[in-house]
Amino acid sequence: MLGRRALAVLAASILAGCGGVHAATRCSLELQPAGGRIKASFSGTDGELVLVHEGHVKWRGTGKRVFWLDDYRGADTVMVRVTAPDGKVCSAQRTLRNNY
């Protein structure tokens, strides 16, 4: 039978083998309808950003904070995920519901 310390060491070694555990950072995503388009504004940590709109990667890179997207029929779901240089991860998701 393993003691608590042995279980903690085992768990830490398993997590380290999977890339380690990094704390999440705070971020936000705002969506605004704008004449048949969507203005998506991201705020949070700097790093490698991936923006996904309706399941499709629309942008991948660094430095950009405001995105213009097509407004599809029905609800639009947008997600961002940022990986900072120190490995911390931030993600946010919003759904914009429209009336047509």
Secondary structure, DSSP 8 states (H G I E B T S, - for coil): ---HHHHHHHHHHHHHHTT----B---EEEEEEETTEEEEEEES--SEEEEEETTEEEEEESS--EEEEE--SS-EEEEEEEE-TTS-EEEEEEEE----
